[in-house]
Amino acid sequence: MITFFLICFVLGLVMSLLAVFTGLGRVHLGHIHFGHAHTHLHVHAKTPTHASANATISAINGFTLPAFLCWFGGAGYLLYRYSGFYSLLVIALATASGLLGAAMIYAVLFKFLIPRERVLSPEDTRMDGVIAEVSDEIRADGGIGEILFSQTGARRSAAARSESGIAIARGTEVVVLHYVRGVAYVSPLNELHSPVHDLNP
């Protein structure tokens, strides 16, 4: 029995590490179709911007099963070796411990964390119209500088060129007119806001 519990503990621990570092924990054991080698992901978008796991996640998955094995094996080993309980009672207590561990993982990951994940839409990362600040001077005649801007709640940077070909000094507020192959083509914001003069006499 001790060997059995140790095998369960080690197997659960290894599977837990694989689930965390390789993403294998996202596989539904209840939704694997062996004939087609097809799996479903746990997280499905409820709306274009928010993810929900409540409706599609099986309680037995690549995170909760390793947690059960790890807790079951660890508790069973300790109880069998040090408690003096009968084997059936040890198995019952170890099973209860495994279910508790799996339930905790399920509650934390799939009821609290994953439902709060955001699924980015193309609009969230659209560069056209982004207001930015020049952090590294953009040189004239096609020279490349750098801009800083906020997007999806984070501070980001990008290579930038002047749309009109003029130099743009560091610290200037600019607007991105278009974004091509990793380079933002920008124009000073004050130029866009400058009044249009009537040229008619």
ABEGO torsion letter per residue (X at the ends): XAAAAAAAAAAAAAAAAAAAAAGAAABBAAABBAAAGBBBBABBBABAABBBAAAABBABBAAAAAAAAAAAAAAAAAAAAAAGBBAAAAAAAAAAAAAAAAAAAAAAAAAAAAAABBBBBAAAABABGBBBBBABBBBBGGBBBBBBBBBGGBBBBBBBBBAAGBBBBBGBBBBBABBBGGBBBBBBAAAAABBBBBABX
